[in-house]
Amino acid sequence: MKLYYSAASPFVRKVMMVAQELDLLDQLEKEPVQVHPVNRLQSLIVSNPLGQVPTLITDDGQALFDSRVICEYLNDKGNGSLFGNQDSRWGILSELTALDSSLSALVIARYEISVRPVELQWLAWVDAQMDKSRTTLDYFEGKAESLEGRVDIVMFGLACLLGYLDFRFAHFDWRKLYPKLDAWNAQFSQRPSVQNTVPV
């Protein structure tokens, strides 16, 4: 399998966490690419019309995207249980959607302040994107006790969201605002798959 990736992407990080958890890392050929919101990479668009990472090319040549699809594919390939069972699956997918949407909003906010010319930036819009992370973290802070012991795709998505805030939005002191999530993250981050994928 070939994975088109960027080490800074939180969505790629989630895929790499899952691959390590399922002992599939040695089956991944990693192909680094540089993606840009304006100057789109035509060579990647051939496989993924969105021109985004992660994109996975399976052994039979099929292109898979986005990160949720890739993670579920790896989960099936590795006989994992990260997406729950028939009873828990829909709740897991709903929570994962909230996390992925929050991450997408953060990436958009990052582009707004790092790519768009300063005179064209809309800071109120950036704050509105950031607020999606705030309300999502409010949700998980409110149910932090139920997160203990969970090891599913939602937990890896949550670790990616918190990690991306540290990586790109260090001024957003989520640890002070969400002490229960801080405690959860300190414990969950001991997993090798989390430690080995910290963006630099």
N, C-alpha and C positions, 0 to 999 in steps of 0.2 A: 504494500500500500504506500502511496505517496501523499504526503501532507504538505500543502502549500501553507506557509505560516510566517508570522512576524512575532518575535519573542515579546514584543510590548503589548500585544493584543490580549485582553482579558478573556476573549472567547477562545483563542488558541490555547491559553493557559488551562482553561477548563477541559479541553480535549486532551491535553497532555497529562493532566491529573488523572483523568479517566483511563487513559491508555496505561499509565503506570499502575493504577489500582488493579487493572485487569491483566497485568503482565503481558501487554501487547506492544510495549515500546520497541522491542527488537524487530517487530514487523513493520515499523513505520520508517519510511525513507523521508526525511525532512528536507523540504526545498524552501529555503528562505526567499521571500519576495518583499519588495518595497511597495506598499499600497499608499494611495493618496486620494483624498476626496474629490479633487479636481482633475489632476493629471492621472487618469485611470490607466491601469496596466493592461494593455491589450492582450498580452500573452496569457494572462490569467482569465480574462473575459472569455477566451476560447473554451475554457472548462466551466467557468461560473459566470453567467451573464451579469451578475452583480459586481464582479471584479473584487470580491472581498475574501478575506481570510477569516477562519480556516476554510480550506477546500480540500477534500479528500478524494483521491483517485483510488478506487478499489482495485483488487488484483485482476478483476475482469474488465477494468477500464471504465467503470461507471463513476461519474463525478457526483459527490455528495456535498451538500451545503444546506443549512448553516451549522453552527456548533451543536445545537440540540439534535439535529438529524445525525450528525457524525457521532455524537456521544451515544445515541441510542443504537446506532449501527455497531459501534465497538462493544457496547454492553451485550448485544445479541451474539456477536462474534466470540466474546470472551465468556459467555454463559454467566453473565453478571446479574445482579438484582438491584441495580442502581435506580431503576425506574419503577420499583415497587411491584405489587401484584395487582390483580384485577380490582380489588377493593380500594387500594391506596393510589393507583396510577393517576386518576384524574386530579386529585388534590396535589400530587407531586407536580404534574404538568402545569397546573395553575400557578403554583408558587414559583416554579422555574420560569414561567412566562413573566411574572412580575420582576424577577431578578434580571432576566435577559433584557427586558424593556428598560429597566433602570440603567443597566450597563450601556445600552445603546444611547440613552439620553446623555450619559456622562461622556461618551465618545464624541457625540455631536457637540456638547458644550466645550470639550477640549479643542475640537476643530475650530469652533467659533472664536476662541481666544488665542489660538496658536497659528491659525492659517489665514483667517479673514483679516484684511487690513484694519488697523485700529479704528480708523474713522468710520468704518462700516459696522463695527461690532454692536450688537444689541444685548446689553448686559442684563436687562430685565428678562429677556428670552433665555439667556444662560441660566439665570437663577430659577426660572420655571423648569428647565431641564434638571437642574440640581435637586429641585423639590421632589421629583419622582423618586430619587434615592432616599430622601428624607422620609417620605411617607412609606416607602417599602421597608426601610429600617425600623420605622415605628411599628410596623406590623410584626416583624420578627422579634423585636425587643419585647413586644407584648406576649409572645409565646416562647420566650427563650428557654423556659424550663423544659418544654417539650422537645427541644433540639438535642438535649444531652443524649448521647448514645446513638443518634441517628447517623447513618452513613449511606446517603443516597445522593442522587444528582443535585438535589436542592442544596444540600450542604456544601457541595463543591462550587455551586453557583454563588452561594452566599460568601464563601471564602474568596472567590474571584472579585465580587463586588467590593468587599472590604479592602482587599489587596489593591484594587485599582484606585480606590480613594486614597490610600497611602501613597501610591506611585505617582498619581497625576494631580491630586487635590489635597496635598498635605495640610493646607490651611483649614480644611474642613475637619475639625477635631471630633470625629465620630466616637472615639473612645470615651470622651467626656460626656457626650450626649447619650450614649448607649452603653452603659456599664455592663449590662448583662451580656450583650453581644461581645463586648471586649473580653469578658471572662470565657465565653464560649470559644471565641476565636483563638485565645491563648492556648486552649487545650487542643482544638481541632488542628491548629497549625503545626502541631508536633508530628503530624502524619508526613512521611517522607515525600509523598506526592505533592504536598503543599510546599514543603521546604525546598524541593528541587525545582520548583517552577516560579519562584519569586522573580518578578521582572527587575531588570537592572538598567 
